[in-house]
Amino acid sequence: MLKVAMLGSGFIADFYTMSLHGQRSRDRVHVVYGRSEDKLQAFCKRWNVAKYTTNMEEAISDPEVNIVVISLPNNLHLESVRLCAKHKKAVLCTKPLARTAAEAKEMLDLVEKVGIMGGYLEDLVYTPKSLKAVESVKNGAIGRVLWARSRETHPGPHSDWFWNKETAGGGAIIDLGCHCIEIARNYIGKDVKPVEVMCWADTLVKPIEAEDHAIGLVKYENGSIGQFEVSWAFRGGLDLRDEVAGTEGTIWNNHFLRTGFEMFTTGNKEGYVAEKAESTSGWLFPVGDEVNELGYNHMFTDMFEAFEQGRQPIESFYDGYVVNAVMDACYRSAQSRQWEPVQLDVWRGNTDGSTKGPAVTEYNEQYYLIKEEITPNGQKKTILKDKKTGEIIQRVEEGLVK
Ligand SMILES: NC(=O)c1ccc[n+]([C@@H]2O[C@H](COP(=O)([O-])OP(=O)(O)OC[C@H]3O[C@@H](n4cnc5c(N)ncnc54)[C@H](O)[C@@H]3O)[C@@H](O)[C@H]2O)c1
């Protein structure tokens, strides 16, 4: 049984605790830290938690606590990790790891210097669909990944601090782009270096300093592209979709809004539908088991097993740092309107820059194969490139297909 100190008692602390205390779990939140006694008491009652405190250090240093979970606003992540390092407590931090790569690097250095586990709670990499899809990609099911696109859009976050550029560290990129960037990175390969970024970001709807919309392209050293699309002003719920294109196949994943569960109600009884749902009547798209479908269960299982086995979890502070470095480049690119390099002071993946350029398929001694197709009139068309001259020709075989 592991005992958790939960820092924060807000939205994500509730979801994490729902997952941690879910089913017949033996792990427990032992103590919760927050600012307001009323809210902490309500949290303890809701989740049957024994202790609360308004002193962060007291929660972290509690002798019974094995693992600290950071569920606080982004500007408090670094301060929390400093205290975890001081008291040598394993720490799991929600996304984004930090507001900037510099903050994230300090957090990474702190856990590594003291030798405590630093897990990055990037739940969307752990959804049952993502785990299966990434495994298929690793097994070669879709060949070489060329393009991994991830979209997260919703009508905007639920607390004041997200909308403040200083406390959050940015807008929709820092809040939602962090998920999409890490999802794409998992498909393309975490050992492949993200090298440069082109990003558009704008404030189209909300009266805030930070961006409420952005689209970014993250170019990887092997030529693959990660693409993210984020919005804080999308109407209709929480849209979470991934598309992965490879030389031998394709994956489409819809995680939340249209998962196959559809319900109509006149709305005579109001109730919770799903995160960020905008309506409680008409056609609704509920989610069967949110904590499972959003990856929290598999994420905590990996984190706790990693802790017990003394290994790294799938998502570590290092991954969070890479994501922050990509987001820093996004903000620079949105300003400069140019491709901006991703500045990674620490790179632990491949350094050979391998597999750049198009894949070449032999056809015969003279030609490379570009494409084969059966046309609607039953002809087989083969498009070929002459190896020496570079000329591109097509061969049509009549009547081969009936
Ligand atoms: N899918 C996800 O992984 C996911 C989803 C939502 C939020 N998050 C992350 O979780 C973190 C918290 O977000 P949230 O949605 O729970 O926010 P929230 O506003 O619902 O809760 C924040 C908590 O921190 C406390 N808090 C706020 N300011 C504080 C301060 N100055 N000192 C001490 N405590 C303070 C609040 O009282 C509350 O308990 C953020 O980093 C956010 O990005 C992750």
The ligand as a Tripos MOL2 file, in Angstrom:
@<TRIPOS>MOLECULE
LIG
   44    48     1     0     0
SMALL
NO_CHARGES

@<TRIPOS>ATOM
      1 N1         -5.5390   16.0710  -17.8200 N.am      1 LIG1
      2 C1         -4.7260   16.5520  -16.9250 C.2       1 LIG1
      3 O1         -3.6850   15.9670  -16.7170 O.2       1 LIG1
      4 C2         -5.0520   17.8280  -16.2050 C.ar      1 LIG1
      5 C3         -6.3570   18.3330  -16.2250 C.ar      1 LIG1
      6 C4         -6.6230   19.5020  -15.5140 C.ar      1 LIG1
      7 C5         -5.6040   20.1670  -14.8390 C.ar      1 LIG1
      8 N2         -4.3340   19.6550  -14.8670 N.ar      1 LIG1
      9 C6         -3.2200   20.3480  -14.1910 C.3       1 LIG1
     10 O2         -3.4200   20.2580  -12.7760 O.3       1 LIG1
     11 C7         -2.9550   21.4540  -12.1420 C.3       1 LIG1
     12 C8         -4.0980   22.0320  -11.3130 C.3       1 LIG1
     13 O3         -5.1980   22.2810  -12.1640 O.3       1 LIG1
     14 P1         -6.7140   22.1130  -11.6710 P.3       1 LIG1
     15 O4         -7.5290   21.9680  -12.8880 O.co2     1 LIG1
     16 O5         -6.8270   21.0850  -10.6270 O.co2     1 LIG1
     17 O6         -6.9520   23.5550  -11.0450 O.3       1 LIG1
     18 P2         -7.9930   23.9510   -9.9370 P.3       1 LIG1
     19 O7         -8.0520   25.4270   -9.9710 O.co2     1 LIG1
     20 O8         -9.2440   23.1750  -10.0810 O.co2     1 LIG1
     21 O9         -7.3080   23.4650   -8.5810 O.3       1 LIG1
     22 C9         -6.1010   24.0270   -8.1450 C.3       1 LIG1
     23 C10        -5.8450   23.7010   -6.6710 C.3       1 LIG1
     24 O10        -4.6850   24.4040   -6.2520 O.3       1 LIG1
     25 C11        -5.0300   25.2420   -5.1530 C.3       1 LIG1
     26 N3         -4.3070   26.5240   -5.2530 N.ar      1 LIG1
     27 C12        -4.4990   27.5010   -6.1620 C.ar      1 LIG1
     28 N4         -3.6430   28.5120   -5.9230 N.ar      1 LIG1
     29 C13        -2.9060   28.1630   -4.8720 C.ar      1 LIG1
     30 C14        -1.8800   28.8080   -4.1600 C.ar      1 LIG1
     31 N5         -1.4220   29.9960   -4.4930 N.pl3     1 LIG1
     32 N6         -1.3420   28.1440   -3.1110 N.ar      1 LIG1
     33 C15        -1.7730   26.9350   -2.7740 C.ar      1 LIG1
     34 N7         -2.7830   26.2870   -3.4150 N.ar      1 LIG1
     35 C16        -3.3310   26.8900   -4.4460 C.ar      1 LIG1
     36 C17        -6.5230   25.4560   -5.2540 C.3       1 LIG1
     37 O11        -7.0600   25.7940   -4.0200 O.3       1 LIG1
     38 C18        -6.9830   24.0790   -5.7590 C.3       1 LIG1
     39 O12        -7.0280   23.1680   -4.6900 O.3       1 LIG1
     40 C19        -2.4440   22.3630  -13.2620 C.3       1 LIG1
     41 O13        -1.0610   22.2200  -13.4100 O.3       1 LIG1
     42 C20        -3.1660   21.8280  -14.5120 C.3       1 LIG1
     43 O14        -2.4690   22.0580  -15.7130 O.3       1 LIG1
     44 C21        -4.0620   18.4880  -15.5040 C.ar      1 LIG1
@<TRIPOS>BOND
     1     1     2 1
     2     2     3 2
     3     2     4 1
     4     4     5 ar
     5     4    44 ar
     6     5     6 ar
     7     6     7 ar
     8     7     8 ar
     9     8     9 1
    10     8    44 ar
    11     9    10 1
    12     9    42 1
    13    10    11 1
    14    11    12 1
    15    11    40 1
    16    12    13 1
    17    13    14 1
    18    14    15 2
    19    14    16 1
    20    14    17 1
    21    17    18 1
    22    18    19 2
    23    18    20 1
    24    18    21 1
    25    21    22 1
    26    22    23 1
    27    23    24 1
    28    23    38 1
    29    24    25 1
    30    25    26 1
    31    25    36 1
    32    26    27 ar
    33    26    35 ar
    34    27    28 ar
    35    28    29 ar
    36    29    30 ar
    37    29    35 ar
    38    30    31 1
    39    30    32 ar
    40    32    33 ar
    41    33    34 ar
    42    34    35 ar
    43    36    37 1
    44    36    38 1
    45    38    39 1
    46    40    41 1
    47    40    42 1
    48    42    43 1
@<TRIPOS>SUBSTRUCTURE
     1 LIG1         1 GROUP 0 **** ****
